[in-house]
Amino acid sequence: MKLLITGANGQLGNEMRVALTQHPDIEVIYTDVDTLDITDLAQLDAFVATKNVSHIVNCAAYTAVDKAEDDEATATKVNVDAVRNLGAVAIKYGIKLVHISTDYVFDGKSFKPYTEDVAVCPTNVYGRTKLAGEEALFEQCKDAIIIRTSWLYSSFGNNFVKTMLRLGRERDELNVIFDQVGTPTYAADLAQTILTIITDREWVSGIYHFSNEGVCSWYDFTIMIHKLAGIQCKVNPIESSAYPVRTPRPHYSVLNKTKIKATFNVEIPYWIDSLQRCLTILENK
């Protein structure tokens, strides 16, 4: 197996690096925007043509939700055009492709966990470009695997966990939204699941959902981050209307993981257990 990881310097890309240290039998090429422009089909094709790649995991994405509203062109290049390009080279060279998508393809108006066959209805530029990327990929390469995830965090990069740790230590009091509900995803757990999929003897294409187990609000998430980290900070629950942002966020984005668990026989950790593992790593950095 020869694996190409795009977006290798992001949260998930870095967790893939860590996870792959346990797989010395897998040859890996790590790329990011500074070494490979996947929005350029000619450049991508030329790169792949000489590398004998068997699998690609696309960790690259434009994830700045508010900025995407002002820069739809760039979000489209990264979330749609690049994904279409990856699909094109995957089908051309017989490469197995895993692409990461998002809960933002849904409108967040459900009241039960989203299965993969629920109708999509994104409400912002980020969600629309990620959905368009899914569609563009399957137009090119029906054999691909798409994994939608939510509330991603890691010991790498910038994320909600690190922000709440910093603010909790800087301030005596915080206001955090309680009426947006979902499930955090520890990127290390997602990385392990991706490795399970690409090393599985049977490749089953399609869309899958992955997050950690359980359900919480951003308020609950913050309370637990501070509790496990030993931070004394008063956290007040507030409604979304009290914290205005220009881009609508889903109020409910819990993902149903039954399909990915059954298809690839994966066990998914409870979100608090995964958070504790991440915080332990951060403490030791």
SERO-4910 file (N, C-alpha, C, O; in steps of 0.05 Angstrom, whole numbers):
BEGIN
 pado doro    nc1    nc2    nc3   cac1   cac2   cac3    cc1    cc2    cc3    oc1    oc2    oc3
  Met    A     17    -24      0      0      0      0     17     25      0     37     27     15
  Lys    A     10     44    -17     24     70    -17      2     92    -15    -15     94    -32
  Leu    A      4    107      7    -17    125     15     -9    154     11     13    162     20
  Leu    A    -26    169     -2    -22    198     -5    -42    212     14    -66    208     12
  Ile    A    -32    229     32    -49    245     49    -47    274     41    -25    286     42
  Thr    A    -69    286     34    -70    314     27    -80    330     52    -95    319     68
  Gly    A    -72    355     54    -79    370     78    -66    359    103    -78    358    125
  Ala    A    -41    349    100    -28    334    121    -19    351    145    -12    340    166
  Asn    A    -21    378    142    -12    395    165    -35    405    182    -31    420    201
  Gly    A    -60    396    176    -83    403    192    -87    384    216    -70    367    221
  Gln    A   -109    387    230   -114    371    254   -115    341    247   -101    325    259
  Leu    A   -132    334    227   -134    306    220   -109    296    207   -101    273    212
  Gly    A    -97    312    189    -73    303    176    -51    297    196    -36    277    192
  Asn    A    -48    313    216    -28    308    237    -34    283    253    -16    268    261
  Glu    A    -60    279    259    -67    254    273    -63    230    256    -57    208    266
  Met    A    -66    233    230    -59    210    212    -29    204    213    -22    180    213
  Arg    A    -13    224    215     16    220    218     22    203    243     37    184    242
  Val    A      9    210    266     13    196    291      4    167    288     18    148    296
  Ala    A    -20    164    278    -32    137    276    -15    119    257    -13     95    262
  Leu    A     -4    131    236     11    115    217     39    106    227     52     89    215
  Thr    A     47    117    250     72    107    262     69     78    271     88     63    274
  Gln    A     44     69    274     38     41    282     36     23    257     31     -1    260
  His    A     39     34    234     37     19    209     61     23    191     60     35    170
  Pro    A     85     13    200    109     17    185    108      3    157    125      9    140
  Asp    A     89    -15    153     86    -28    128     73    -11    106     75    -17     83
  Ile    A     61     12    115     48     30     96     67     52     88     77     67    105
  Glu    A     72     55     62     88     77     52     70    102     49     49    100     38
  Val    A     79    125     60     62    148     61     75    172     48     99    177     53
  Ile    A     60    187     33     68    213     22     50    235     35     26    234     32
  Tyr    A     62    253     50     47    275     63     50    300     46     72    308     40
  Thr    A     27    312     39     28    337     24      9    358     37    -11    350     50
  Asp    A     15    383     32     -4    404     39     -1    425     17     12    421     -4
  Val    A    -14    448     21    -16    467     -1     11    477    -10     14    486    -33
  Asp    A     31    476      8     58    485      0     74    465    -17     93    473    -30
  Thr    A     64    440    -18     79    420    -33     62    409    -56     73    397    -75
  Leu    A     36    411    -55     18    401    -76     -8    417    -77    -23    417    -57
  Asp    A    -13    430    -99    -38    445   -102    -59    427   -115    -60    424   -139
  Ile    A    -76    416    -98    -96    398   -109   -119    412   -124   -135    398   -136
  Thr    A   -120    438   -123   -139    453   -139   -130    455   -168   -145    464   -185
  Asp    A   -105    447   -173    -94    448   -200    -93    419   -211    -76    403   -203
  Leu    A   -112    412   -228   -114    385   -238    -89    375   -252    -80    353   -248
  Ala    A    -77    392   -268    -53    384   -283    -30    378   -264    -16    358   -267
  Gln    A    -27    395   -243     -6    390   -224    -11    364   -208      8    349   -203
  Leu    A    -36    360   -200    -43    337   -185    -39    311   -201    -27    292   -192
  Asp    A    -48    312   -226    -45    289   -244    -15    282   -248     -7    259   -246
  Ala    A      1    302   -253     30    298   -257     43    286   -232     61    269   -234
  Phe    A     34    295   -209     45    285   -184     38    256   -179     56    240   -174
  Val    A     13    250   -182      3    223   -177     14    203   -198     20    180   -191
  Ala    A     17    212   -222     26    194   -244     53    182   -239     58    160   -249
  Thr    A     70    194   -224     97    185   -219    101    171   -192    123    162   -186
  Lys    A     80    170   -176     83    160   -148     72    133   -142     77    121   -121
  Asn    A     57    121   -161     46     94   -157     29     92   -131     32     74   -116
  Val    A     12    112   -127     -5    114   -104    -28     94   -105    -40     91   -127
  Ser    A    -34     80    -83    -56     61    -83    -81     73    -68   -104     66    -74
  His    A    -76     91    -49    -97    103    -33    -92    132    -29    -69    141    -26
  Ile    A   -114    148    -28   -112    177    -21   -131    182      2   -154    172      1
  Val    A   -122    196     22   -140    206     43   -139    237     41   -118    249     46
  Asn    A   -162    249     34   -163    278     31   -171    292     57   -195    292     64
  Cys    A   -151    302     72   -157    317     96   -158    347     92   -161    363    111
  Ala    A   -154    356     67   -154    384     61   -182    395     59   -200    382     48
  Ala    A   -187    419     70   -213    432     68   -211    461     75   -192    470     90
  Tyr    A   -229    477     65   -232    505     73   -254    504     95   -277    501     89
  Thr    A   -246    508    120   -264    505    142   -271    530    158   -285    529    178
  Ala    A   -261    553    148   -267    579    161   -296    587    154   -301    600    134
  Val    A   -315    579    171   -343    581    165   -351    610    159   -365    615    139
  Asp    A   -344    629    176   -351    657    172   -337    669    148   -349    684    132
  Lys    A   -311    664    145   -296    675    123   -306    665     96   -304    679     76
  Ala    A   -317    641     96   -328    630     71   -350    647     59   -354    648     35
  Glu    A   -365    660     77   -387    677     67   -376    700     50   -390    710     32
  Asp    A   -352    709     56   -340    731     41   -321    722     19   -314    737      1
  Asp    A   -314    696     20   -294    686      1   -304    659    -10   -290    639     -8
  Glu    A   -327    660    -22   -339    635    -33   -321    623    -55   -321    599    -58
  Ala    A   -308    640    -70   -291    630    -92   -269    612    -82   -264    591    -93
  Thr    A   -255    620    -60   -234    603    -49   -245    578    -36   -234    556    -39
  Ala    A   -267    581    -21   -280    557     -9   -288    537    -31   -286    513    -27
  Thr    A   -298    547    -54   -306    530    -76   -281    516    -88   -283    492    -95
  Lys    A   -260    530    -91   -235    518   -102   -226    494    -85   -219    473    -96
  Val    A   -226    498    -59   -215    478    -41   -235    456    -35   -228    432    -35
  Asn    A   -260    463    -31   -281    444    -23   -295    430    -45   -307    409    -42
  Val    A   -293    441    -70   -307    430    -93   -287    422   -115   -285    399   -122
  Asp    A   -273    442   -125   -255    437   -148   -233    416   -141   -228    398   -157
  Ala    A   -220    420   -118   -199    402   -110   -210    373   -107   -196    354   -114
  Val    A   -234    371    -96   -245    344    -91   -252    331   -118   -249    307   -121
  Arg    A   -263    347   -136   -268    337   -163   -242    327   -176   -242    306   -189
  Asn    A   -221    342   -173   -195    334   -184   -185    308   -172   -175    291   -186
  Leu    A   -188    305   -146   -179    280   -133   -195    257   -143   -185    235   -147
  Gly    A   -221    261   -147   -238    240   -159   -229    232   -187   -229    208   -194
  Ala    A   -221    252   -202   -212    247   -230   -187    230   -231   -185    212   -247
  Val    A   -167    237   -214   -142    222   -214   -146    194   -201   -133    175   -209
  Ala    A   -165    193   -182   -170    167   -169   -181    147   -190   -173    124   -191
  Ile    A   -200    156   -206   -212    138   -226   -192    132   -248   -192    110   -259
  Lys    A   -176    152   -255   -156    149   -277   -135    128   -270   -127    112   -287
  Tyr    A   -125    129   -245   -103    112   -237   -111     89   -219    -94     75   -209
  Gly    A   -137     84   -216   -146     62   -200   -140     64   -170   -132     45   -157
  Ile    A   -142     89   -159   -135     94   -132   -160     94   -114   -181    104   -122
  Lys    A   -158     82    -90   -179     83    -71   -178    110    -56   -157    118    -46
  Leu    A   -201    124    -54   -201    151    -43   -221    154    -20   -244    146    -22
  Val    A   -210    165      2   -227    172     25   -227    202     28   -206    215     29
  His    A   -251    214     29   -254    243     31   -270    250     56   -289    236     63
  Ile    A   -262    272     69   -276    280     94   -295    303     89   -288    323     77
  Ser    A   -320    299     98   -340    320     95   -351    327    123   -338    323    143
  Thr    A   -375    339    124   -383    352    148   -413    350    155   -429    344    137
  Asp    A   -420    353    180   -448    354    188   -462    379    178   -487    380    178
  Tyr    A   -447    399    168   -459    423    158   -474    420    131   -486    439    121
  Val    A   -474    395    120   -491    390     97   -520    388    105   -538    388     88
  Phe    A   -526    387    131   -553    386    141   -561    414    153   -544    430    159
  Asp    A   -587    419    155   -596    445    164   -598    446    195   -603    468    206
  Gly    A   -595    424    209   -595    424    238   -623    426    250   -626    433    274
  Lys    A   -644    420    235   -671    422    245   -683    395    253   -706    394    261
  Ser    A   -667    374    252   -676    348    260   -679    346    290   -671    364    305
  Phe    A   -690    324    299   -692    319    328   -681    291    334   -683    282    357
  Lys    A   -671    277    314   -658    251    319   -633    249    302   -631    262    282
  Pro    A   -614    232    310   -588    231    296   -591    226    266   -607    210    257
  Tyr    A   -575    241    251   -576    240    222   -564    214    211   -540    208    217
  Thr    A   -579    200    196   -568    177    181   -558    187    153   -565    210    146
  Glu    A   -544    171    139   -532    179    114   -552    184     92   -546    198     72
  Asp    A   -577    174     95   -597    177     74   -616    200     79   -635    204     63
  Val    A   -612    215    100   -629    238    106   -624    260     85   -601    264     77
  Ala    A   -644    273     76   -641    295     56   -623    317     66   -625    326     89
  Val    A   -604    325     49   -586    346     57   -598    374     51   -614    377     33
  Cys    A   -589    394     67   -600    421     63   -581    441     77   -589    451     98
  Pro    A   -558    446     66   -539    464     79   -549    493     80   -564    501     62
  Thr    A   -542    508    101   -553    534    105   -532    557    102   -538    580    106
  Asn    A   -507    549     95   -486    570     92   -467    562     70   -468    539     60
  Val    A   -449    580     63   -430    575     41   -412    550     47   -408    534     29
  Tyr    A   -402    549     71   -385    526     78   -400    500     73   -390    482     60
  Gly    A   -424    497     84   -440    473     80   -446    467     51   -445    445     42
  Arg    A   -453    489     36   -460    485      8   -436    476     -8   -439    459    -26
  Thr    A   -412    487     -2   -389    479    -18   -380    450    -10   -371    435    -27
  Lys    A   -383    443     15   -376    416     23   -396    395     10   -387    374      1
  Leu    A   -421    402      8   -440    385     -5   -434    383    -35   -435    361    -47
  Ala    A   -428    406    -47   -421    406    -76   -396    389    -81   -394    376   -102
  Gly    A   -378    389    -61   -354    372    -64   -361    342    -63   -350    327    -78
  Glu    A   -379    335    -45   -389    307    -45   -400    299    -72   -393    278    -83
  Glu    A   -417    316    -83   -430    310   -108   -410    309   -131   -412    291   -148
  Ala    A   -391    328   -131   -371    328   -152   -354    303   -151   -346    292   -172
  Leu    A   -348    294   -127   -331    270   -124   -345    245   -135   -333    230   -150
  Phe    A   -370    242   -128   -384    218   -137   -390    219   -167   -393    198   -180
  Glu    A   -392    243   -178   -394    245   -207   -370    234   -221   -371    222   -243
  Gln    A   -346    239   -209   -321    230   -220   -315    201   -213   -305    185   -229
  Cys    A   -320    194   -188   -310    168   -177   -331    156   -158   -331    163   -135
  Lys    A   -348    139   -169   -369    127   -152   -358    107   -131   -372     99   -113
  Asp    A   -332    100   -134   -320     81   -116   -308     94    -91   -296     80    -75
  Ala    A   -311    120    -88   -299    134    -66   -315    129    -40   -338    120    -40
  Ile    A   -302    135    -17   -314    135      9   -314    164     20   -293    177     21
  Ile    A   -337    173     29   -339    199     41   -347    195     71   -366    181     77
  Ile    A   -332    208     88   -338    207    117   -346    235    127   -329    253    127
  Arg    A   -371    238    135   -379    263    147   -374    262    177   -379    243    191
  Thr    A   -363    284    187   -356    286    215   -365    312    227   -375    330    213
  Ser    A   -362    316    253   -372    340    266   -354    348    290   -341    331    302
  Trp    A   -353    374    296   -340    385    320   -312    373    324   -305    364    345
  Leu    A   -296    375    303   -269    362    304   -250    378    321   -249    402    321
  Tyr    A   -235    363    337   -214    376    354   -190    357    356   -192    333    348
  Ser    A   -168    367    365   -143    351    366   -123    366    384   -128    389    392
  Ser    A   -101    352    391    -79    366    405    -64    383    385    -47    399    394
  Phe    A    -69    380    359    -56    397    339    -75    419    330    -99    417    331
  Gly    A    -63    441    321    -78    463    308    -95    478    328    -93    476    352
  Asn    A   -113    494    316   -131    511    332   -159    498    332   -169    489    311
  Asn    A   -172    497    355   -198    485    357   -212    494    382   -201    508    399
  Phe    A   -237    485    385   -253    493    408   -241    485    435   -241    501    454
  Val    A   -230    461    436   -219    452    462   -196    470    471   -195    479    494
  Lys    A   -178    476    453   -156    494    460   -165    522    467   -154    535    485
  Thr    A   -185    532    452   -196    558    458   -208    559    486   -204    579    501
  Met    A   -224    539    493   -237    539    520   -216    535    542   -220    546    564
  Leu    A   -195    520    537   -174    518    557   -161    545    562   -156    553    585
  Arg    A   -155    559    540   -142    585    542   -160    606    556   -152    619    575
  Leu    A   -185    607    547   -203    627    558   -210    620    588   -213    638    604
  Gly    A   -212    595    594   -218    587    621   -196    594    640   -201    600    664
  Arg    A   -171    595    631   -149    603    648   -145    633    649   -134    643    668
  Glu    A   -155    647    628   -152    676    627   -174    691    642   -170    713    652
  Arg    A   -198    679    643   -221    693    652   -234    680    676   -230    656    681
  Asp    A   -250    695    691   -265    684    714   -292    673    705   -304    657    719
  Glu    A   -301    683    682   -329    676    674   -330    675    643   -318    692    630
  Leu    A   -346    656    633   -350    653    604   -379    648    598   -394    636    614
  Asn    A   -389    658    575   -415    652    565   -412    633    541   -398    638    522
  Val    A   -426    610    542   -424    590    521   -452    580    513   -469    576    530
  Ile    A   -456    576    488   -482    569    476   -490    541    486   -475    522    485
  Phe    A   -516    539    494   -526    513    503   -547    501    484   -554    478    487
  Asp    A   -557    516    465   -578    506    448   -569    497    420   -584    495    401
  Gln    A   -543    492    418   -532    478    394   -521    451    404   -503    450    421
  Val    A   -532    429    394   -526    403    404   -513    385    382   -522    385    359
  Gly    A   -493    371    390   -479    353    371   -462    334    386   -467    327    409
  Thr    A   -440    324    373   -421    307    386   -393    315    377   -388    317    353
  Pro    A   -375    319    396   -347    324    389   -334    300    375   -343    277    380
  Thr    A   -314    305    359   -299    284    346   -269    289    352   -258    309    343
  Tyr    A   -257    270    366   -228    271    370   -215    261    344   -219    239    336
  Ala    A   -199    278    331   -188    272    305   -171    247    306   -169    233    286
  Ala    A   -159    240    329   -144    216    331   -161    191    327   -153    171    316
  Asp    A   -186    192    337   -205    170    334   -213    167    305   -216    145    294
  Leu    A   -218    190    292   -225    189    264   -202    178    247   -207    162    229
  Ala    A   -178    186    253   -154    176    239   -152    146    241   -147    132    222
  Gln    A   -156    135    265   -155    106    269   -177     92    253   -172     70    242
  Thr    A   -200    104    252   -222     92    236   -216     92    206   -221     73    192
  Ile    A   -204    114    196   -196    115    168   -176     93    162   -177     81    141
  Leu    A   -157     89    180   -137     68    176   -150     40    176   -142     23    160
  Thr    A   -170     36    193   -185     11    192   -198      7    166   -198    -15    155
  Ile    A   -209     28    155   -223     26    129   -204     20    106   -210      2     90
  Ile    A   -182     34    105   -164     30     82   -148      4     83   -138     -5     63
  Thr    A   -146     -7    107   -132    -33    110   -152    -57    110   -143    -80    111
  Asp    A   -178    -51    109   -198    -72    108   -196    -86     81   -191    -74     61
  Arg    A   -201   -112     82   -199   -128     57   -221   -121     38   -218   -124     13
  Glu    A   -244   -112     48   -266   -106     30   -271    -76     30   -277    -64     51
  Trp    A   -269    -64      7   -274    -35      3   -303    -31     -3   -313    -41    -23
  Val    A   -317    -17     14   -346    -12     11   -350     18      7   -351     33     27
  Ser    A   -354     27    -18   -357     55    -23   -383     66    -13   -401     51     -6
  Gly    A   -385     93    -11   -409    106     -2   -404    128     18   -381    135     23
  Ile    A   -425    138     30   -423    159     50   -427    146     78   -444    129     82
  Tyr    A   -410    155     97   -411    146    124   -410    169    144   -399    190    137
  His    A   -421    165    167   -419    185    188   -401    176    211   -401    153    218
  Phe    A   -385    195    221   -368    188    244   -365    212    262   -358    234    254
  Ser    A   -370    207    288   -363    225    310   -359    207    334   -363    183    332
  Asn    A   -351    218    356   -350    202    380   -379    196    389   -398    207    379
  Glu    A   -381    177    408   -408    170    418   -417    190    438   -402    204    451
  Gly    A   -444    192    441   -456    210    460   -465    236    448   -462    240    424
  Val    A   -476    253    464   -488    278    455   -483    300    476   -483    294    500
  Cys    A   -477    324    467   -474    347    486   -478    373    471   -479    374    447
  Ser    A   -481    394    486   -481    421    475   -453    433    478   -436    421    491
  Trp    A   -449    456    465   -423    470    469   -419    477    498   -396    477    507
  Tyr    A   -440    483    512   -439    489    541   -429    464    556   -411    466    572
  Asp    A   -442    442    551   -434    417    564   -404    410    558   -389    402    575
  Phe    A   -397    414    533   -370    408    524   -350    425    540   -329    415    549
  Thr    A   -356    451    543   -338    469    557   -336    461    587   -314    461    598
  Ile    A   -359    455    599   -359    447    627   -340    423    631   -325    422    650
  Met    A   -342    404    613   -326    379    616   -296    385    610   -279    374    623
  Ile    A   -290    402    591   -263    410    585   -250    422    611   -228    414    619
  His    A   -264    440    623   -254    453    647   -252    434    671   -233    435    686
  Lys    A   -272    417    674   -272    397    696   -248    379    694   -234    375    714
  Leu    A   -243    368    670   -221    349    667   -194    362    669   -174    350    676
  Ala    A   -193    388    661   -168    403    662   -163    416    689   -142    428    693
  Gly    A   -182    414    707   -179    427    733   -181    457    733   -167    470    749
  Ile    A   -196    468    714   -199    497    711   -223    507    727   -245    497    724
  Gln    A   -219    528    743   -240    540    758   -250    565    744   -237    586    746
  Cys    A   -271    563    729   -282    585    714   -312    582    713   -322    560    706
  Lys    A   -327    603    719   -356    601    717   -365    602    688   -357    620    673
  Val    A   -381    582    680   -390    581    653   -420    584    652   -435    568    665
  Asn    A   -430    604    638   -458    610    637   -470    600    611   -459    605    589
  Pro    A   -492    585    612   -506    576    587   -521    599    575   -537    613    589
  Ile    A   -518    604    549   -533    625    535   -545    614    510   -535    594    499
  Glu    A   -566    627    500   -578    619    475   -562    630    451   -547    649    454
  Ser    A   -565    617    428   -551    626    404   -557    655    398   -540    670    388
  Ser    A   -582    663    403   -590    691    397   -574    712    413   -573    735    406
  Ala    A   -563    703    436   -547    721    452   -518    723    444   -503    739    454
  Tyr    A   -511    706    424   -484    706    414   -485    707    383   -480    688    370
  Pro    A   -492    731    373   -497    733    344   -472    728    327   -451    740    333
  Val    A   -475    712    307   -454    708    287   -467    711    260   -491    708    257
  Arg    A   -451    718    240   -463    724    214   -471    699    199   -487    701    181
  Thr    A   -460    676    207   -465    651    192   -481    632    210   -473    626    232
  Pro    A   -504    623    200   -521    605    216   -507    578    221   -494    567    202
  Arg    A   -508    568    245   -498    542    252   -521    522    257   -542    531    266
  Pro    A   -516    496    252   -538    477    257   -544    476    287   -525    475    304
  His    A   -569    476    295   -577    473    323   -575    444    332   -572    439    356
  Tyr    A   -578    426    313   -576    397    320   -560    383    298   -568    383    275
  Ser    A   -538    372    306   -521    358    285   -509    332    295   -486    326    290
  Val    A   -525    317    310   -517    291    320   -517    271    296   -538    269    282
  Leu    A   -495    257    292   -493    238    270   -498    209    279   -487    201    300
  Asn    A   -514    195    264   -518    166    269   -495    150    257   -490    152    233
  Lys    A   -480    135    274   -456    120    265   -461     91    260   -442     76    257
  Thr    A   -486     82    259   -492     53    257   -479     41    232   -468     19    233
  Lys    A   -481     56    209   -471     45    184   -441     40    184   -432     18    176
  Ile    A   -425     59    194   -396     56    193   -387     34    213   -368     20    208
  Lys    A   -401     32    236   -394     12    255   -400    -16    245   -385    -35    249
  Ala    A   -423    -19    231   -431    -45    221   -414    -53    197   -406    -77    194
  Thr    A   -408    -34    179   -394    -41    154   -365    -48    159   -354    -67    148
  Phe    A   -352    -33    177   -323    -36    181   -315    -47    208   -292    -49    215
  Asn    A   -336    -54    224   -331    -67    250   -314    -49    268   -294    -59    280
  Val    A   -320    -24    269   -305     -5    286   -319      0    312   -344      1    313
  Glu    A   -304      4    333   -315     12    359   -308     42    363   -285     50    359
  Ile    A   -327     58    370   -323     86    373   -324     94    402   -343     88    416
  Pro    A   -303    108    412   -302    116    440   -323    137    448   -332    153    431
  Tyr    A   -330    137    473   -348    158    484   -333    185    484   -309    185    489
  Trp    A   -347    206    479   -334    232    475   -318    242    499   -297    254    495
  Ile    A   -327    236    523   -313    246    547   -287    230    550   -266    242    558
  Asp    A   -287    204    544   -263    188    546   -242    198    526   -218    200    532
  Ser    A   -251    205    502   -232    215    481   -222    243    489   -198    249    484
  Leu    A   -239    259    500   -230    286    509   -209    283    530   -189    298    530
  Gln    A   -212    265    549   -192    260    569   -165    252    557   -144    262    566
  Arg    A   -165    235    537   -140    227    524   -127    251    510   -102    253    512
  Cys    A   -142    267    497   -131    291    484   -119    310    504    -97    321    500
  Leu    A   -133    315    526   -123    333    547    -98    323    560    -80    339    567
  Thr    A    -96    297    563    -71    285    574    -48    291    556    -26    297    565
  Ile    A    -52    288    530    -31    294    510    -23    323    511      1    330    511
  Leu    A    -43    341    513    -37    370    514    -22    377    540     -4    394    539
  Glu    A    -28    364    562    -14    369    587     15    361    585     33    374    597
  Asn    A     21    341    569     49    331    567     65    344    544     88    338    541
  Lys    A     52    362    529     66    376    508     84    398    519     97    412    503
***
